[in-house]
Amino acid sequence: MKSTMVRRVTLSIALTAVLAGVTACNSSDSSGSSGKSGHKGTTRVSPIAALRSAERSTDSADSAKVESTTTMGTLMSMRADGVMGWADGLTGTMTITYTGGTLADTMRQTGSTSMQARYLPDAYYARMGDKFAAQSGGKHWIRYGYDDLAKFGGSSGAYLKDQMQNTTPNQSVKLLLASGDVEKVGTETVRGRSATHYSGTVDVADLASRSSNLSASQLADLKKQLTAAGVTTETVDIWVDGDDLLVKKVEKGELTSGTMTSTAYYSDYGTKVSAEEPPTADTADFKDLLKAQGATGGTTS
């Protein structure tokens, strides 16, 4: 595996591990109240009232098991499963498997299409296979500091950093509430549980402005990137059970590379989350790997 492949894989992991984390915790419900099951059986007066109730209940649960699948046109398809917590930033562990697309082809050259990811308050870690380690100083883990992502990724990196450090499983619900475009579809069964289905359309650039702490210039730059990628609006569907907890979400949108679809299932709310830093001796830093390959920071792509 050539040195250029090390850089390509390093950047690919930066995208997909962040995407897996944000997907897992970026579309359920939060607002900051308690009452995991106190709303069970409550008469619904409107989709807005129901979503606000779900927002509070899911946020107070603090953690859940997550299973997700994501497809981004011809770029990649992947699945991820693990445990995520959002009580104090995003923490948890996930197993990510590349199932198709150009990124899966890239990962096959490392000898594996699956990896472990650990999420901590200031960084996340991705474990690679032996073949990649042999080309990167013998170390299996890559550390991605959120500050470094912001530096190397420009406005898009700053947005990812903000999302990873501040996201809760509620952003899509919040946006549906803010957009005013939300409807109750009906009652359906999700993995054996009765759940109410809600649907709406959101403006992706508006999502960034409402769910982040970026500056006006960063938001303007990010909007340009989203427009260039063909991202304008996306449909969001969520399913809420009788305890007012999110059990499923689906997001769909169009990219220049094809259709983007993300589906996640949530269960075992309140489960224990444990994520530790990998051994230092077996960990390489993202920024050091890029510097060794001649990469510079501040890009916006």
N, C-alpha and C positions, 0 to 999 in steps of 0.2 A: 504494500500500500504506500503510495508516494506521499510526500509531505503536503502536496496540494489537497490530497484526499483527507488528511488529518484536519486541515482547515475547513474543508467542506462539511465533513461530518460534525466537527465542533459547532459550526453555525447551524447545521440541521437540528442538532440536539437542542440548541438554544431555542429554536422555534417550537419544536414539538413538545418538549418538556414543559415549557411555559404554557403552550396551548392546552396541554392535558390538564394542568393545574387550574387554569382559568376556566376551562370548560367544566371541570368538576365543581367549581365553586363560583359560577358566574350567572346563575339563572335559577334561583329558587326563591328565596324570600327573606328579607331582613328589615328591621326598622328599629328594633331595640326594645322589646317588651318581653314579658314572660308569658307563660301559659301554653305549655306544649299541648295539652288536651282540654283546656278549659272551654274551648269553643265547640266541642263535639256536640252535634245535634242542634246547633244554633240555626234558626231560620234565616235564610239568606235574603237580603233585601235588594242586592245588586251585585254585579261582578266586582265593582270597586270595593265594596265593603268586604266581600269574601276574600279578595286578594290582600287587602290590608290585614285581615285576620291571619291569613296564611303567612304573610310577611313577618309578623311578630312571632308566631309559633316556631317557624323554621329557624329564625335567627337565634332564638333562645335555646335551641337544641345543641348548638355549638359544634356538632360533629356528625358524621354519617359515613356509611359505606357507599362507595360510588362505583358504578360501571358505566363506561361511556364508549361511544364510537364516533369518529370524526372523519369526514371526507372533504378534501379541498381540491376539487377538479382533478387534473392530472398530476398535481403536485404530490399528494399523498392520501392514504387512508390509514387509520390506525384505531386500535382499541386500547383502553386503559381501565384498570380496576385497582381499587385500594381503599384506603381510609383517609379522609380529609377532615381537618378541623378549622374553624374560623373564629374562635373566641378571641384571639389576639394575633391577627394576621393569618396567612394561610400556612398551615403545617400539615404534614402527613407523609404517607408513602404510597407510591403507585407502581404498578408494573405496566409498561407501555410496549405494545407490539405493533410493528409496522406491517400492514397487510397488503399494501399496494402503492402504486405511484412511483415517481422518480426518487423520492426520499427512501423508499423501501429498497430500491435498487442500490442506492448509495450505501445503505446500512448493510446490505448483503456483502459488500466488499470488506466490511469489518469482521465478517465471520458470524454475525448474529443480526437478527431482525427484532430482537427484544431487549429491553433494558429495564433496570430498576431506577426509580427516581425518588429522592427524598427532599421534602420541602421544609425549610426552616425560615424564621422571620427575616433573615438578612440575605439568604441565598438558597439555591436548590442544587442538588447533586445528582449526577447521572452516572450509572455504572456501566462501563463498556466491557467488551470481551477481551480475551487474551491477544488477539490479533491487533486490535487497536492499541492496546497497552504497549505492545512491542514497538510501535511506531511513535509513541508519545512518552518516552522516558520510563517505560515499565509500570506506569500507574494506571489503575483501572477506573478510578473515579474522576469526574470533571466537576469542579466547583464553578457555579455561575453566580457571582455576586450581583445583586440587583442594581447596585450603583454602577457596576461595570457594564451591565446591559444598557443602562441609560446612556452611558458614555459612548459605547460602540454603536448603538442603534439609533442615535439621534432622537427625533420626536417619537418614533414608534417604540424605541427602546425605553424612553421615559414613560410612555403609556403602559408598557408591559410591567415595568418596575412598580408603577403606582398600583396597577391591578393586583399584582402578586402580593404586595404588602398591605393592601387595604380592602381587597375584595371580600365580600361575604356572599353566601349562596342566594343572592336576591336581586342582582342587577337587572335581569330581564323583567322580573315582576315590577320593580320600581319603574322601569322604562315604560312598560305597558300602562301602568297607572298614570305616568306623566303624559304619555302620548294621547290618552283618551280613546285610543282605538283598541278596545278590548271587548270581547263578547264571550258569553258562556255558551259552549258548544253542546254540552250535555254530560250525562253520567256514563262512564265507561269502566271496564275492568282492566287494571294494570297489574300484571303478575299476581293475579288472584285477589287483589284488593279493589274495592269500589272507589272510584276517584272522579272528581269533577274536572272536566276539560275546559280550559280557557284558551283563547287564541287572539292574536292581534298582529299588527304590523308596526315596526319601529324604524326610525331613522338611525342608521349606524353612527353617523357623525354626532348626532344628538346624544347617543349612548355614551360616546367618549367624553363629551362635555359634561354630562350629568353624573357620570360615575368615576370621575378622576379629578385630580388636583393639578392638572397641567395648566401652564400659563396660556395666555391668549395666542401668543406666537406659536407655541407648541401645538395647540389645538388646530390652528390654521394650517400648519405644516402637515399634521396628521390627516386632516380632512383632504388635503391635496393627494396624499398617498392613497387614501381609501378610494377617492374618485378615480385615480389612475389604475387602481386594481379592479375597478368596475363595481366596487361595493357602495351601494346607496341605501337600500332598505333590506330588511330581512323579516321573515315571519317568525313569530315566537309562539309556541304552544306549550302549555304547562298543565300538569295534572296534579290535583291536590286531594289528599285522602280525608277521611272523616275526622282525623285529629288535626286538620289544618296544616298538614306537613306535605311538602312537595315530594312526589314519588317519581315523577318523570318530567323531562323537558326536551323539546325538539326545537332547534333553530335552523332555518334554511335561508340561503341567500345566493346571489350570483356573483361570481368572480370572472375576471378575464380568462382565467384558466379553466373555468367550468363551474359547476354547482358546488356550493359549500353546504354540508349538512352535518349537524352535531346533535347527537342524542345521548342523554344521560339518565340513569336510574338511581334513585336514592333509597336507602334502607337502613335499619339499625341506628336510628338517630340516638345521639348521646354516647356512642361507642367510644372506647378508649383509643386515643391517638398517641403514638410514640414514634418520634423521628429523631435520630441522632446523627451527628456529623460522622462521616466515614473516617478511618484512620488517616492522619496527616501524611504518613509515609506512602500511602497508596492513592493520594489525591493530587491531581494537577489542576492548576487554575486556568479557567477559560481565557482570561486576558493574557496570561503568559504564553499559552499555546498560540493565540492569534499573533502576538508580537513576534514569536519565533518564526511565523509564516509571513511576516511583513505586513500584517493588517494594521490599519489605523482606525481611530475612533471617530465618532461624529457623523457617520453615514446616516442616511435617512431611508435606506431601502431595507 
